[in-house]
Amino acid sequence: MKEKLLRLLNHSVVYGVSQMATKIISFLLLPAYTYWLSPEEYGAVTLYYSFIAAASVIYTLGTDVALIRFYTPEKISEQRKSLFSTVLLLALLNSTVLSLILWILKEPLSRLILEKTASYDVLSLCLGVLWFDTMMALPFVVLRAEQRSYLYGILRISGAILNLFLNWWLVGVLSTGLWGVLFSNLLSSSITFFILLCILHTRISYKIDFPVIPRLIKFGLPNILILFSVYSFELGARKILEVYGSLEQTGYYGVGAKLGMTFSILSMSFRSAWQPFFLEEGFKPGSPELFARVMTYFLLIFSFLFLMMTFFVPDFFMKPLPLIGKSLIEERYWKGFSIFPIILLGQMFNGITANLSTGFFLKNRLHVQAMICVISAIIAMTFNLLLIEKWGMWASAWSIVVGYGLIAIGEWWFTQRSYPIPYEWRRILLIFVFMGILWYVGTQLFENIFVKLLVLIAFPVLLWKTGFFLPTELSVIREKVFKIVRKYKK
């Protein structure tokens, strides 16, 4: 078990570092946007990117999920080549046709995305970003399936750096606003896609294997419902806020949500390594116990990070920098920090759903997972609509917690009946209890940064004192500590 956990950890760390580096580079734009763009303009950026994320579900048609499901266990290189080529050509055809249809419908579509300041030029850029992002996603799936995590990371980080430079030039220097934001994304995505094609061209036969298409569609289509359901309450929350609130509030919410999406990055990093891992290990003896241990470690790490980020991140972005005398986030946007812990909690449940999805993949029951997501999304959106006028952006933030929380409960209920996993409930309960208590102490009772640091340190200490750690885990911890101490003494 130890070797398998280390292998999962190794790839998770590589994906995590690459995606974290990518998002850190992206986050560098957030402070800049708060100075370059008004809250209304940033609200428009938020809504256009929400449209891109939602439309990407129709563009991919679940082929990315189907590709990793059938490509990973396949050992014959020619079969892999045929599978990848089929999916890539299907995506090419579907993306091109959809882009043409959406361009024909550009007038009503532009008003739907942003009623007051619709722009056909900006919509054209959105469609271009959608096309290249869809085509780019599939080669990245192949890199994940082949566990080429280092190459995956290099390409992701390079694309993010290019996007950062283009934003600085177009938005910061030339002041092109929303147009510059999207055009930068279009250029960086197109360049990354062509680089991926050059790297993986030997895996493409440019032929469609028609008999395999029904299997791909049968497995991938339920993923459309799953993603649409998730996007309906997560990204739809921003549209609801614009309709029942204002574009300015949407801008504030976008800043808090952007910072809170850090956990989404970590969840994606885990998911990137997790899917190939459990597809390979799922039917081996001892796998349920292994997966249960993964859930415990996942929650332990995320709970610690939740406390650390809620204690220190808002202060970091609000305090003036020594040399320039300005805060990283412009003061107008500080209202968005109030929803930051709520978004983090929602994304933590998002990560939990990644672990709980094991049974649906292994038993080919994505249609059941889709129904769970649809029901959860309806409840979450109803919650948001009922409370949006009273709570404002807090209703939108809490709807994300409600949505992912219900999905997690539904997935657990089904998984235990189709692929039972003996989760370590006592340890999980200890994690949540201490996380909740210490969050309250560190955010509601104290403001001093050193006191918050002590409260953070108290988290692993309390777990240790209450018998959370197993003897084997304590032994590994002592060994690592002694090794560091010996190295320091030398």
N, C-alpha and C positions, 0 to 999 in steps of 0.2 A: 504493500500500500504506500509506503514511504516514497519509493521510486516513482510511482505513478503521480502522487501528489506533487513531487518535485518537478516532474515533467510538465504538469498542468501549470504549476506556479511559474516555471521558467517562461513558457509561452505567454502566460497572462502578464508577466512583468514586461516582456518585450512589447506586447500589444499595448499594455498600459502605458509604458514609457513613450511609445510612439504616438499614441492617441492623446496622451496627456500633453506631450510636447506640441502636438498639432493644435490642441485646444488652447494651450498657453499662448501660442503664437496668435491664435484667433482672439483670445482674451485681451491681448495687447491692443487689439482694435477697439475693444469696448470702451476703455477710457478715452481713446481718441475720438470715437463716435460721439461721446457725450459732450465733447468740445466742438467737433466739426458739424454735428447735426443737432437740430432742435428736438425736443421730446416728440413733437408731431412727426418729424421726418424719421426718427428712430422707430416710432410706432409703425410707420409705413414699411420700413425695412423688416420689422418683425412679422407683419401680416403677409408680405410677399414671400418671405422664407417659409412661413406656415403653409402657404399655397404650394410651394415647391415640394415640401415634405409630404403633404397630402397627395399631390398629383403623382409623386414618385411611386406610390403604391400601384396605380393603374399602369404606369410605364413598365414596371418590372414584372407585373402579373404573378408574383411569387416565384419567379424562375430562379432568383438568387438563393432562396431557401431550398428549392428542389435540387439545385445544382450541388450545394454542399451536402445535402442528404444522400445523394446517389454517387457523387464524385468521390467522397471520402472513403467509403468501404471498397470501392472498385480498385482492383489491383492491376488490371490489364491496361497497359498504356494506350493501346488503340481504342479501347472502349471509352477511356477517359477523354481522349482527343475528340471522339465522335460526340460525346455528351456535351463537352464544352462548346464545340462548334455549333451544335444544334441550338443550345440556349442562347449563344451570342447572336446568331443570325435571326432567331425569333425576336430577341430584344431589339435588334436593329430595325426589323420590319415594323414591329409594334410601336416603337418610339417615334419613328418617322411618320407613320399614319396618324398617330395621336397628336403630334405636333402640328400637322397640317389641319386637322379638325379643330383643334383649340385656337389656331390662328384665324380660321374662318369665323369662329365664335368670339373673336377678340373683344367686340364691343360689350356684350352682356357680361362676359367673363371679367373684364377689367373693372366694371362697376361692382361686380360681386366681391372681388378682392378688396377694393378700396373705393367706396362709392363716391366720396367727395373729390378725390384727386386722381381719378383713373388715368393711366398713361399706356398707350399702345406700344411705345418704344420700350418701356420698362417690361411690359408683358412679353415682348419678343425676346428680351434678354433672359427672362425666366424660363421660357420654352427652350432656349439654347442651353441653359444650365441644366435643365431637366434631362435633355437628350444626352449630353456628355456625362452627367453624373450616373445615369442609368447604364450606359455602355461601360463606364469606368468601374462600376461596382462589381461586375462579373469577373474580370481578371483579378481583382482583389480577393474575391471568393476563392478562386483557384489557388492563390498564394496562401490563404488561410488553410484550405483543405490539404495542401502539401506541406503545411507547417513551416513555410518559409517566412517566419515572422520578422527576421531582420530586414530582408528586402522589402517586405510590407511596410515596416516602420520607416525605412529610408525614403521610400516614395511618398508616403503620407506626409512626412515632415517637410520634404522638399516642396511639395505642392502648397503646403501651408505658408512656407516662407515666401514663395512666389506670390501668393495671394496677398500676403502682408505688404510686400513691396509695391504691388500694383495699387492697393488701396491707399497707401501713403502718397503715391504719385498722383493718382486720379482724384481721390477724395480730399486728401490733405493739401496738396499743392495746387491742383487745378480746380478744386472746389466744384466737382461735378455731382455731388450729393448722391441720391439714391441710384441714379444711373451708373455712377462710378463704382458703387459697391457691387452691383450685379455684374457689370462688365469685367471687373477684376476676377470675380468668381468664374465667369465664363472662360476667360483666357487661361486661368490656372488649371481648370478641369480639363479643357481640351488638350493642353500640353501634356498633362499627366496621362491622359488616355492614350495618346499616341506613343508615349514612352512605354506604357504597359503592353501595347500591341507589338512593339519591337522586341520586348523581352519574351513574350509568350507566343510569338508567331509560329513556332514549331509545334505548338499544341492546337493549332487551328487548321482544319481541313477544308473549311469553306463549303461544307456539304451538310445538308439537314438529314438526320436520321429520323424519318417520319414515324416509324413504329414506336419510338421512345417518347414521342410528344404526349400521347394520352397519359402516360405514367407521370410525366413532369407536371402536366396541368392538374391532374387529380390531386397530387400532393401539394402543389404550389397555390392553387386557387383559394383554399381556406386561409392562407396567409394574408390574402387581400382583405378578408373580413377582419382578421386579427389586427392588422396595421391600421385599417380604416377606423376600427373601434377605438384603438389607442389614440390615434391622431384626433378623433372627433372630440374627445374630452381634454386632451393635452394641448393641442394646437387650436382647437375650436374655442377653448377658454379665452384666447386672445381676441378672437372675432366677437364673441359674446360681450367681452369687456368694451370693445370699440362701439358696438351697437347700443348697449345699455349704459355705457359710461362715456368715454371720449377717447380720441386718438392719443391725447396727452397721457391719460391713465395707462393706455396700452404701452406707451413708451416707458413709463415707470415700471410697469409689470415686466416688460421685456428685459430690463436691466437685472431685476431680482431673479427672473427665471434663467437668464444667461449665466449668472453666477451659480445658481442652484443646479444648473445642468452639469456641473462638475461631476456629480454622482452618476449622471447619465453616461458621461465619458468612461468612468470607471466600470459601470455596468456593461457598456459596450466592449471594453477591454476584456472583461471576464467572459462575456458571451462569445467573443471572437475565439478565445481559446477553449471555452467550455463545449461548444457544439461539436467540433471535431473530436474532442476528448471523449465525451460520453457516447458518441456514435461508434467509436472504436472499442470502448470498454464496456458498453451497456449490457452485453449478453455474457460477459465473463463471470465466473464465480466470485462472490464477494463484492460485486459492483454496488448493490444497494447500500451496503455499509460505507463504502468509499464515498458515494454521493452524499450520504448523510453527514459525513465528516466535512466534506467540502462546504455544505450549507453552514455548518457551525463556524468554520473559519471565515467564510464570507461575511457573516453577520458580525463576528468579532472585529474584523478589520474595518468594516463600514461603520460600525457604531463608534469606534474610536475616531475615525475620520469625521463623522457627524459632529461629535463634541468639539474636536479641534477646529473645524471650520466655523461652527456657529459661535465659538468663543472669540476667534481672532480675525476672520475674514472681513466682516463689516468695518471694524476699526482700521484695518490695514488700508482699505480703499477710501476711508473718509478722512484720515489724518493727512495734513499738508506735508508734502515732501520737503526735506531740508533745503535743497538748493533752489527750487523754483517757487516754493511757498504755495503750491496748489495741490489739492487732493487728486488721487488717480481718477476718481469718478466725480464729475462736476456736481456741485451741490444740489442743483435742481432735481437730480435723479436719486437722491438719497431716500426718497419715499419708498423706492423699490426694495430697499434692504429689509423692510418689515416682513416680506413674504419669503425671504431667503431660507429660513429654517424649514418652512412648510414645503417648499419645492424640494429641498434636500431629502426630507422624509418621504415624499412621494417617489423620488427617484431611487431611494433605498428599497422601497417595495417593488419598483421596476426591476431592480437587480435580483430580488428574491424570485420574481416570476421566471427569470432566466433559468434558475436552478430547478424550479418546479416543472418546467416544460419538458423534462426528460422523457416522461412516460408517453407524451403525445407523439414525440418524434420516433421513439423506439417501437411503438405500437401502431404507427401510421394513423393516428387519430386526431389530426389537426382540425378536422371539422368540429370535434367536440370542444377543443380549445377556442375555436372561432366563436361558438355559441356562448361560451363563458365570457369572452371579451365583449361581445355585442350586448349582452344583458348588463354587464358591469358598466359599459359606456353609457347606456341609456340612463341608468341610475345616477351616474356621476354628472351627466349633463343636466338631468332634472334637478339635482341638488344645486348645481351652479345657477340655473335659470331662476330657481325659487329664491335664492339668497343674494343674487348679484346686486340688486337695487339697495339692499340693506348693508351688505358687507363689502361691496365693491370688489377690488382685486383680491381680497382675502378669500372670497367665495370661489374665485377662479383657481386660486392656489390650493385650497382645501379639496376642490373637486378632483385634483390630480391624486391626492392621497386616497380619496374615496375610490377612484377608478382602479388604481393599481392594487389597493388593498383588497378589493372585491375579487379582482382577477387572481390574486395570490391565494385567497381562500378557496375559490372555485377550482383552481388548478391542483391545489393540495388534495381536495376532496376526491377528484377524479383519479389523480396519480396513485393514491393509496389503494384504489380498487383495481387498477390495471397493471401497475408496476410499484408494489409496496416498497417504501423506503423508510427504514427505522430512524427517523430524525431524533436528535438528542434534545428532547424537549426541556429537560431541566436546565441544561446549559443555555439553550436559547432564551428561556425565561429569565435567567440571571442577567444575560446581556441586555435585554430590553428594560428590565427593572432598573438596573444601575445606570443605563443610558438616560432614562427618563428623569431619574432623581438628580443626577449630576448636571444634566442640561438645565434643569430648573435652578439649581444652586448657582451655576456658573453664569447664567444669563439674566436671572431675575433678582438675585440677592447681592451679587458682587459685580463691580465694574473694573476693579483693579486687575491689570494684566497678569501680575505675579500670582494673585489668588486663583485666577482662572487656570494658570499653568499647574498649580497644585491640585486643583479639582480634576484636571485632565489626567494627571499622574495617578490620582486616586482610583481611576477606572480599572486598570489592570491589577492594582493592589487589592481592591475589594473582591474582584473575581478570584484572585489567588486565595484570599482569606476564607472565601466561602466554598472552596473546593472545586472551582470550575475546571482548573487544569488537571489533566490526567498525569499519572506518574511518568509515563513515557514523554509527555510534552515538557514536564518540568525538567526531566533529564536532558532533553535537547536544549532547552533554554539555558540551563547551567553550563552545559558544554560550550555553547556559543559565547556566553558571558566570560567564562574562564579563558577561552581562546582570545577574545578581545583584550582582556586584562593582561595576559601573557605577552601579547604582541605589543601592547602599550608600554610594558615594563622594559622590553628590549629596546 
